[in-house]
Amino acid sequence: MPPVGGPPPGGKKSKTPLIVAMVVAGVLVVALVAVIAAVVLGTGNDGGTAGGAAAQEEAADGSEPEHRKTWESDGDGPEHLQEDGSVVLAEKGADAPVVEVYADFQCPACQQFEDASGDTLQRLATDGEAIVHYRPVSIFSQQPAPLSSNSLRAAAAARAAADYGKFVEFSDLLFENQPNEGESGFSVKDLSAWGEDVGIDDAAFAERVKEEDEIVDTYVDDYTPRLTREAQDKLGAAKLSTMTVGELIEWGDDNGVDSSFLDGTYVGEVITATSSVSDRYSGDDAFVGTPSVYINGKMVDHDDAFKPKALKKAVKDASPGEVDTVHA
């Protein structure tokens, strides 16, 4: 298990926007805000979203629903950890469309997407018909606890599980045990136990989960409030409203608010990943929230992403693609 510490994640500072999240048509949407804001969620874990309704509608139309099952890995399976911390699920030598999945483990719509289409993607990957690229993000990273801490702690633990080739199995457990909004969850104890459940018997995993939890506490409880407060006092709300988190972090480093505690951490990796997707896509394919699914760089219609039959057709109709990351 790689230790906490080392070069900055991704080799550059985060540019994650300050965000507020809301459910719009079944997707958690991110929007720029001037200061840390409360999260507005249109539905809880038990509530229906447009995506969940789409999956139910497809089943009502007579198509056979596919239910996600736990991925079984022998430690030498088709999971491939990438240098940026993302994970590619594909058979060796697969020449197939690339399906990117951006999800936040605290996002209720993401949980519903996994319930509806997760197994379909796993089957497509193991059948050599798709290269599934899992790219976890934290759209809640700038929100107050427990939303932010739940999101970041889960993502960091999933990244640690990826070191053992257990990302998919572990992710399944995270979504199955997703806490309700406003409730603390994804505790260090639970995350460590779930690691054992998927076959991680290295004590270094639990230690890494604990170390990342300490980073989360520092980021959520101390660093972000101080950084935002000082920036607002010195720059004003109008200027602050135009800044991305990356710009704000850089400003903080130049003005006595040190971000180096994020260097080399998995928390830092997920913050960088969240920033990178906003830079990667624009126009009709712009990233606006989670879950977001892309096939060869083109965003999949949200309702289609929740319909296994429609998603499978979109994959099979696409040409082979190329993964844009480097194997770790």
C-alpha positions, 0 to 999 in steps of 0.5 A: 500500500503506497504511503500518504505523502509524496508529489502533489496528486496529478502533478498540479493544483486542483481547479475544482469549482466551489459547488452546490449540488441539486437534483435536476432530472435525476442528476446531481448538478453542480453550479458555481457559488461564491461561498460554501453553501448548503446542499439542496437535494430533491430526493433522498436515497429512497426517493425516485429520480428521473433516472430511476423512473427511466429504469422502471419504465423500461422494465414495464415495457417488457425488457428484462431488468439487469440487477447489479451483482458483486464483481468477483476478482481473483486479484489478477483480473481485468481491473487496471489502476491508472496513474491518476487513480481511476480504474479501467475494467476491460479484458486484455487486448480489448478493442471496444468503445470506452465508457467513462463513468463519473460518480460520487459515492455519496450521490443518490442518483449515482446509487440508482444508476449503479442499481440500474446499469452497473451490472450491464457495464460489468458484463459488457466489459467482461465480454470484451464489448466495452472498456469501462473507465471508472472515474470517481469524483467528489461533487460535494467536496466543498460542502459542510460535513457530513456530505463532504466528509462522506463523499471524500472518505468513500472515494479515498477508500475506493482508491485504496481498494484499487491498489489491491485490484478490488475497486469494483467490488468495494464500490459495490459495497459503498453504494449498497451502504450509502448513507442518507443525506445529512447522516454521517457514514462511511466510517473508518471502521466500516470501510476497513471491514468492507475491505476485508469483506472483498478479500483485502487482508493487508493491514496497510489498507485499514491504516491508509483508510485511517490516514485519509480520514485524518486528511478529510477532517483537516480539509473539511473542518479546518482548511476549507472554512479558513481558506474561504473566509480569508479569501472573502475578507481580502478579495470580496464576494464578487471576486470569490464568486469567479474563482475555481477551487484550484485558483482559490487554493493557489491564492491560499498558498500565496497568502498563508493558507497552506494546501501541502497536506493534500500532496500525495493523498488519495483525497487530493487525487479525487479533488484533482479528478473532479477538477479535471472532468470540468476541464476535459469536456465542454459544450453539449458534453460539458460535465454538470453533475453525477452520474455522467456517462460518456462513450468515446468522449460523447455524453450519453443521454441521461435517461438512456444511461439508466436503461440497460437495454438503451445503454447496451445498444449505445455501446454496441453502436459505437466504434472502438475507443482509446483510454486517455490515461496511463496504466499505473 
